[in-house]
Amino acid sequence: MGYTDFFDDLKDLEKIDWKLMTAKYWNATPEDPDRSRRRQAEFLVKTFFPWKLVKQIAVYGNATAKIVNDILEGNAPPIVIQQGWYY
């Protein structure tokens, strides 16, 4: 998006619309047509992120949980089934 901002400093996390991030519904509205774009913010890590900072990994079902566990060879945080999540 031409009007999307990109940041590379942790202090800029305050610029995220945290209330929207926790909202169950985040579709665009006439009052706020930019909600869905803001809700899709990403936090990407370039080279390394320690597993000890990850509380859990959510997957849709048991088959995916097994695949993830096999890939990570059991060296990961708990894998939980969350079928109610959108992503």
C-alpha positions as a printed Julia matrix, in Angstrom:
87×3 Matrix{Float64}:
   0.0     0.0    0.0
   1.32    3.4   -0.91
   0.34    4.86   2.45
   1.77    2.06   4.62
   4.59    2.96   6.98
   7.52    0.68   7.72
   9.57    0.79  10.91
  12.74   -0.9   12.09
  12.97    0.16  15.71
  11.18   -1.49  18.65
  10.2     1.93  20.01
   7.86    2.24  17.02
   5.67   -0.6   18.33
   3.69    2.14  20.09
   2.43    3.19  16.65
   0.46   -0.04  16.26
  -3.29    0.22  16.88
  -3.24   -2.28  19.78
  -6.97   -1.9   20.51
  -7.7    -2.95  16.94
  -5.24   -5.87  17.23
  -7.32   -7.38  20.03
 -10.7    -6.69  18.42
 -12.75   -9.71  17.35
 -14.09   -7.88  14.3
 -11.85   -5.55  12.35
 -13.55   -5.01   9.03
 -13.6    -1.56   7.47
 -16.47    0.67   8.53
 -17.8     3.92   7.08
 -16.33    5.72  10.12
 -12.95    3.95   9.81
 -12.36    2.53   6.3
  -8.7     1.73   7.04
  -9.25   -0.85   9.8
  -8.44   -4.0    7.84
  -5.15   -2.6    6.53
  -4.05   -1.53  10.0
  -5.09   -4.87  11.51
  -2.83   -6.74   9.1
   0.34   -5.23  10.53
   3.28   -7.6   10.61
   6.26   -7.93  12.85
   9.13   -9.53  10.96
  12.47  -10.6   12.39
  15.4   -10.54  10.02
  17.93  -13.01  11.4
  17.1   -14.53  14.78
  14.32  -14.84  17.32
  14.81  -17.03  20.42
  12.2   -19.75  21.01
  12.17  -18.9   24.72
  10.19  -15.74  23.81
   7.43  -17.74  22.09
   4.67  -18.86  24.48
   2.9   -21.22  22.08
   2.35  -22.08  18.44
  -1.27  -22.17  17.29
  -2.38  -24.42  14.42
  -5.74  -25.37  12.96
  -5.73  -29.12  13.57
  -3.91  -32.23  14.73
  -2.36  -33.0   11.33
  -0.7   -29.59  11.21
   0.36  -29.88  14.84
   2.18  -33.12  14.01
   3.89  -31.55  10.99
   5.07  -28.57  13.05
   6.25  -30.8   15.87
   8.15  -33.03  13.42
   9.81  -30.04  11.75
  10.86  -28.55  15.07
  11.81  -31.98  16.43
  10.0   -31.33  19.7
  12.21  -28.31  20.46
   9.44  -25.74  20.46
   6.9   -24.2   22.78
   3.55  -25.97  23.22
   1.56  -26.47  20.02
  -2.15  -25.75  20.54
  -5.2   -26.25  18.32
  -7.04  -22.94  17.68
  -9.73  -23.54  15.07
 -11.58  -20.36  16.0
  -8.8   -18.07  14.91
  -9.09  -16.4   11.53
  -5.41  -16.8   10.62
